Amino acid sequence: MPRGEGSSEAAGTTSTSSLKCREIVERVPAGGHPQPAALPFPVTLRWGLGLLFVVAMVAGAETEAIPKPSVIREINLVHFSHTDVGFTDSPSVCRELYRRYLDIALDTIRDSAQGLAETRFVWTAEATMPVNDWWQAARPARREAFLKAVRAGQLEVTALPFNNTPFLNAAQWQMMIHWLPEDLWNQMQPKVAVQNDVNGFPRAAALALLDRGVRHLFTGINEDSGGVPFPRPSAFWWKMPDGRRLFVWLNIGYGSGFDFFEPREWRRGPVPLAADTRYRPPHAGDILRSDDASVRAAHRQCVERLRQLEQSGYRHEVLTLSITSQSMNIRGVRA
């Protein structure tokens, strides 16, 4: 990511310090109380990433005198499974599980497709490697169902195969943005790239995305040996030397949405392997419970976190967060 020094224009380099060229960073205005439609990335996300809209938690419980946030009025939760091949399990196990996740997501999309728009299930396939694995193994009817879900806006495929090291060379970045077969890319037409849990994103990658027609980047930077150019969550336009711009959303982290509704992790301990029978996925009632007392507790947690964001300077009516469950590790489903 370019590291900015000002609120409107700044010189910067990648977090890896591998580039020393000047970049222009244009912060998205955050003053006043803009309508959601005035914010570029949340609007883009509505057609660029699968979203679950959560408004009730922000509205407030009528029977409890909890001060409401003064600015934030809407939360968009981007729900996906974080891709971390080799860390959470061996690559063969991870890739098989990713394929199964897409099958489950597709079945759930089909089952909810006839319901009201606000009740339909949506899913974000945040990496093209699992999508290509799934596609190569799928029957023609399942492939058509997948494309139908994409066209309906219930399934979004993003542009990169996994979360990449910032040190790839030019040929490797071309491989990343051409991971899908060309005819499949053209049918899915990814509009957003996702880069999570990595400490930066180089200009070479940004230029490759723009060359491919991808103009939006959704990040969840890992600050180990790196860092974010601005406080997050926030947004900025990353201007290239040739004048083109990439819109960047600085998300807090891939599982941060969970922390806005629950005060503590569900699981303690190490990251378990999929075959480790000492661990299990959460059962109904383990996380995000829907009984009255739990919903009110989640509301209090959410409002407090929103007020903390506003006190730190967040000034948009719309907040976009990513969320995963807490099955395979203490922060999200990662295998």
C-alpha positions as CSV (number, residue, x, y, z in Angstrom):
1,M,0.0,0.0,0.0
2,P,1.2,3.5,-0.5
3,R,2.0,5.1,2.7
4,G,0.4,8.6,2.9
5,E,1.7,11.7,4.7
6,G,-1.4,13.9,4.2
7,S,-5.1,13.9,3.9
8,S,-5.4,14.8,0.2
9,E,-2.0,14.2,-1.6
10,A,1.0,12.4,-0.3
11,A,4.2,10.8,-1.5
12,G,4.4,7.1,-0.6
13,T,6.0,3.8,-1.2
14,T,4.8,0.2,-0.8
15,S,4.9,-1.2,2.7
16,T,7.8,-3.4,1.6
17,S,9.8,-0.3,0.7
18,S,10.6,-2.0,-2.6
19,L,9.3,1.0,-4.6
20,K,10.6,4.5,-4.1
21,C,8.5,6.3,-6.7
22,R,6.1,9.1,-5.7
23,E,2.5,8.1,-5.6
24,I,-0.6,10.3,-5.2
25,V,-3.1,9.4,-2.5
26,E,-6.4,11.1,-2.5
27,R,-8.4,10.6,0.7
28,V,-12.1,10.1,0.3
29,P,-13.8,13.1,2.0
30,A,-15.1,12.2,5.4
31,G,-16.5,15.5,6.7
32,G,-20.2,16.1,7.4
33,H,-22.9,13.4,7.1
34,P,-22.8,12.1,3.5
35,Q,-25.6,9.9,2.3
36,P,-24.5,6.2,1.6
37,A,-24.8,6.8,-2.1
38,A,-22.1,9.5,-1.8
39,L,-19.5,7.0,-0.7
40,P,-17.8,5.4,-3.6
41,F,-16.8,2.0,-2.2
42,P,-19.8,0.9,-0.2
43,V,-21.9,1.7,-3.3
44,T,-19.5,-0.3,-5.4
45,L,-19.6,-3.1,-3.0
46,R,-23.3,-3.5,-3.5
47,W,-22.7,-4.6,-7.0
48,G,-19.1,-5.6,-6.5
49,L,-19.2,-7.9,-3.4
50,G,-21.8,-10.1,-1.9
51,L,-23.2,-8.3,1.2
52,L,-25.4,-9.0,4.1
53,F,-27.1,-5.7,5.2
54,V,-27.4,-5.3,8.9
55,V,-29.3,-2.2,10.0
56,A,-31.2,-3.3,13.0
57,M,-28.2,-3.4,15.3
58,V,-27.5,0.2,14.5
59,A,-31.1,1.4,15.0
60,G,-31.1,0.6,18.7
61,A,-33.4,-1.3,21.1
62,E,-36.3,0.9,22.0
63,T,-36.5,-0.4,25.6
64,E,-32.8,0.3,26.4
65,A,-31.4,3.8,26.9
66,I,-28.2,3.2,25.0
67,P,-26.8,6.2,23.2
68,K,-26.8,5.7,19.5
69,P,-23.9,6.4,17.2
70,S,-24.1,10.0,16.0
71,V,-22.9,9.4,12.4
72,I,-23.0,5.7,11.4
73,R,-26.4,4.5,10.2
74,E,-25.7,1.4,8.2
75,I,-23.3,-1.6,8.5
76,N,-22.5,-3.7,5.5
77,L,-21.1,-7.1,6.4
78,V,-19.0,-8.8,3.7
79,H,-19.3,-12.5,4.5
80,F,-16.6,-14.9,3.3
81,S,-14.1,-17.6,4.2
82,H,-10.6,-16.3,4.6
83,T,-8.1,-18.0,2.2
84,D,-4.9,-19.2,3.9
85,V,-3.6,-22.2,2.1
86,G,-0.9,-24.2,4.0
87,F,-1.2,-22.3,7.3
88,T,-4.4,-23.8,8.6
89,D,-3.9,-27.2,6.9
90,S,-2.1,-28.9,4.1
91,P,-2.8,-27.4,0.6
92,S,-4.7,-30.5,-0.6
93,V,-7.0,-30.4,2.5
94,C,-7.6,-26.6,2.2
95,R,-8.4,-26.8,-1.5
96,E,-10.9,-29.6,-1.0
97,L,-12.6,-27.7,1.8
98,Y,-12.8,-24.6,-0.3
99,R,-14.5,-26.5,-3.0
100,R,-17.0,-27.8,-0.5
101,Y,-17.7,-24.3,0.8
102,L,-18.6,-23.1,-2.7
103,D,-21.0,-26.1,-3.1
104,I,-22.7,-25.2,0.2
105,A,-22.9,-21.5,-0.7
106,L,-24.4,-22.4,-4.1
107,D,-27.0,-24.6,-2.6
108,T,-27.9,-22.0,0.0
109,I,-28.2,-19.3,-2.7
110,R,-30.5,-21.6,-4.7
111,D,-32.7,-22.3,-1.7
112,S,-33.1,-18.6,-0.9
113,A,-33.3,-17.2,-4.5
114,Q,-37.1,-17.0,-4.5
115,G,-37.4,-15.1,-1.2
116,L,-37.5,-11.4,-0.6
117,A,-34.4,-9.6,-1.8
118,E,-33.3,-8.7,1.8
119,T,-33.5,-12.3,2.9
120,R,-31.6,-13.9,0.0
121,F,-28.2,-15.5,0.9
122,V,-25.2,-13.8,-0.7
123,W,-21.6,-15.1,-0.7
124,T,-18.2,-13.7,-1.7
125,A,-15.7,-16.0,-3.3
126,E,-12.7,-13.9,-2.3
127,A,-10.2,-16.0,-4.3
128,T,-10.2,-17.4,-7.8
129,M,-8.1,-20.5,-7.0
130,P,-11.0,-22.2,-5.2
131,V,-13.4,-21.0,-7.9
132,N,-11.2,-22.6,-10.6
133,D,-10.8,-25.8,-8.6
134,W,-14.6,-26.0,-8.2
135,W,-15.3,-25.1,-11.8
136,Q,-13.0,-27.8,-13.2
137,A,-14.7,-30.5,-11.1
138,A,-18.3,-29.3,-11.6
139,R,-21.0,-30.8,-13.9
140,P,-22.5,-28.5,-16.6
141,A,-25.7,-28.0,-14.6
142,R,-23.8,-26.9,-11.6
143,R,-21.6,-24.5,-13.7
144,E,-24.8,-22.9,-15.1
145,A,-26.2,-22.5,-11.5
146,F,-23.0,-20.9,-10.5
147,L,-23.1,-18.4,-13.4
148,K,-26.8,-17.7,-12.7
149,A,-25.9,-16.8,-9.0
150,V,-23.2,-14.5,-10.2
151,R,-25.6,-12.8,-12.7
152,A,-28.2,-12.4,-9.9
153,G,-25.7,-10.7,-7.6
154,Q,-25.9,-13.4,-5.0
155,L,-22.4,-14.7,-5.6
156,E,-19.4,-12.5,-6.2
157,V,-16.1,-13.7,-7.5
158,T,-13.1,-11.4,-6.9
159,A,-10.0,-11.0,-9.0
160,L,-7.0,-12.7,-7.3
161,P,-6.4,-16.4,-6.7
162,F,-5.2,-16.0,-3.1
163,N,-3.6,-13.4,-0.7
164,N,-0.3,-12.7,-2.3
165,T,3.2,-11.7,-1.0
166,P,4.0,-8.1,-2.2
167,F,7.3,-9.4,-3.7
168,L,5.9,-11.1,-6.9
169,N,7.5,-10.1,-10.1
170,A,5.7,-8.8,-13.2
171,A,5.3,-12.2,-14.8
172,Q,3.9,-13.6,-11.5
173,W,1.3,-10.8,-11.2
174,Q,0.2,-11.5,-14.7
175,M,-0.3,-15.2,-13.6
176,M,-2.3,-14.0,-10.6
177,I,-4.8,-12.0,-12.7
178,H,-5.1,-14.7,-15.4
179,W,-5.7,-17.6,-13.0
180,L,-9.2,-18.2,-14.3
181,P,-9.7,-19.4,-17.9
182,E,-10.3,-16.4,-20.1
183,D,-13.8,-17.3,-21.1
184,L,-14.7,-17.9,-17.5
185,W,-13.2,-14.5,-16.4
186,N,-15.3,-12.8,-19.1
187,Q,-18.5,-14.4,-17.9
188,M,-17.8,-13.5,-14.2
189,Q,-16.2,-10.1,-14.9
190,P,-14.6,-9.6,-11.5
191,K,-14.7,-5.9,-10.4
192,V,-13.0,-6.1,-7.0
193,A,-9.8,-7.6,-5.8
194,V,-9.3,-8.8,-2.2
195,Q,-6.0,-8.8,-0.3
196,N,-6.2,-10.0,3.3
197,D,-3.8,-10.9,6.1
198,V,-0.7,-9.7,4.1
199,N,1.4,-6.7,5.0
200,G,1.1,-4.7,1.7
201,F,0.1,-4.4,-1.9
202,P,2.6,-3.1,-4.5
203,R,2.0,-0.7,-7.3
204,A,2.9,-3.4,-9.8
205,A,-0.2,-5.3,-8.7
206,A,-2.4,-2.2,-8.7
207,L,-1.4,-1.5,-12.3
208,A,-2.0,-5.1,-13.3
209,L,-5.5,-4.9,-11.8
210,L,-6.3,-1.7,-13.6
211,D,-5.1,-3.2,-16.9
212,R,-7.6,-6.1,-16.3
213,G,-10.5,-3.7,-15.7
214,V,-10.5,-4.1,-11.9
215,R,-10.8,-0.7,-10.2
216,H,-11.5,-1.6,-6.6
217,L,-9.4,-3.2,-3.9
218,F,-10.7,-4.5,-0.6
219,T,-8.0,-5.0,2.0
220,G,-7.4,-6.3,5.5
221,I,-3.7,-5.6,6.0
222,N,-1.6,-7.6,8.5
223,E,0.6,-5.0,10.1
224,D,3.4,-7.4,11.0
225,S,6.5,-6.0,9.2
226,G,4.2,-3.6,7.3
227,G,1.4,-1.1,8.0
228,V,-1.6,0.8,6.7
229,P,-1.3,4.2,5.0
230,F,-4.2,5.7,7.0
231,P,-6.2,4.8,10.1
232,R,-8.8,2.1,9.3
233,P,-11.5,1.6,8.4
234,S,-11.2,4.2,5.7
235,A,-11.0,4.7,2.0
236,F,-8.7,6.5,-0.5
237,W,-8.1,6.8,-4.2
238,W,-4.6,5.4,-5.2
239,K,-3.5,7.4,-8.2
240,M,-1.0,5.8,-10.5
241,P,1.8,7.7,-12.4
242,D,-0.3,7.4,-15.6
243,G,-3.3,9.1,-14.0
244,R,-5.5,6.1,-13.4
245,R,-6.9,5.5,-10.0
246,L,-7.7,2.4,-7.9
247,F,-10.3,2.8,-5.1
248,V,-9.0,1.2,-1.9
249,W,-11.1,0.2,1.2
250,L,-8.9,-0.2,4.3
251,N,-10.9,-2.9,6.2
252,I,-9.9,-3.6,9.8
253,G,-9.3,-7.4,9.2
254,Y,-11.0,-10.3,7.6
255,G,-12.8,-11.4,10.8
256,S,-13.3,-8.0,12.4
257,G,-17.1,-8.0,11.9
258,F,-17.4,-10.7,14.5
259,D,-15.9,-8.4,17.1
260,F,-18.6,-5.8,16.6
261,F,-21.2,-8.2,17.9
262,E,-19.4,-10.5,20.3
263,P,-17.1,-9.3,23.1
264,R,-14.7,-12.3,23.1
265,E,-13.5,-15.2,20.9
266,W,-15.6,-18.4,20.9
267,R,-12.5,-20.6,20.8
268,R,-9.3,-20.5,22.7
269,G,-6.1,-22.3,21.8
270,P,-4.2,-23.2,18.7
271,V,-5.4,-23.3,15.1
272,P,-6.7,-26.9,14.7
273,L,-6.3,-29.0,11.6
274,A,-9.5,-30.1,9.9
275,A,-9.0,-33.7,11.0
276,D,-8.3,-32.8,14.6
277,T,-11.3,-34.4,16.4
278,R,-10.6,-32.4,19.6
279,Y,-12.2,-29.4,17.9
280,R,-15.5,-28.9,16.2
281,P,-17.4,-26.2,14.4
282,P,-19.6,-24.0,16.5
283,H,-23.1,-25.4,17.2
284,A,-26.3,-23.4,17.3
285,G,-26.1,-21.2,20.3
286,D,-22.3,-21.1,20.5
287,I,-21.9,-17.8,18.6
288,L,-24.2,-15.0,17.5
289,R,-27.1,-16.3,19.5
290,S,-30.6,-15.0,18.5
291,D,-32.4,-15.0,21.9
292,D,-33.6,-11.7,23.2
293,A,-30.9,-11.3,25.8
294,S,-28.1,-12.2,23.4
295,V,-29.4,-9.8,20.7
296,R,-29.5,-7.0,23.2
297,A,-26.0,-7.8,24.4
298,A,-24.8,-7.8,20.7
299,H,-26.5,-4.5,20.2
300,R,-24.7,-3.0,23.2
301,Q,-21.3,-4.4,21.9
302,C,-22.0,-3.0,18.4
303,V,-23.0,0.4,19.5
304,E,-20.0,0.7,21.7
305,R,-17.7,-0.3,18.9
306,L,-19.4,2.2,16.5
307,R,-19.0,5.0,19.0
308,Q,-15.3,4.2,19.5
309,L,-14.9,4.4,15.7
310,E,-16.6,7.8,15.6
311,Q,-14.5,9.1,18.5
312,S,-11.4,8.1,16.5
313,G,-12.6,10.2,13.5
314,Y,-14.8,8.0,11.4
315,R,-17.4,10.2,9.7
316,H,-19.3,8.1,7.1
317,E,-22.9,7.0,7.5
318,V,-22.0,3.6,6.0
319,L,-19.5,1.2,7.5
320,T,-18.2,-1.9,5.6
321,L,-16.7,-4.8,7.5
322,S,-15.8,-8.4,6.7
323,I,-16.9,-11.3,8.9
324,T,-16.2,-15.0,9.2
325,S,-17.4,-17.6,11.7
326,Q,-15.1,-18.9,14.4
327,S,-14.9,-22.6,13.4
328,M,-11.4,-23.4,12.3
329,N,-9.4,-20.8,14.3
330,I,-9.9,-18.2,17.0
331,R,-10.6,-15.4,14.4
332,G,-12.3,-17.0,11.5
333,V,-12.9,-20.0,9.2
334,R,-9.5,-20.3,7.5
335,A,-9.3,-23.8,6.1
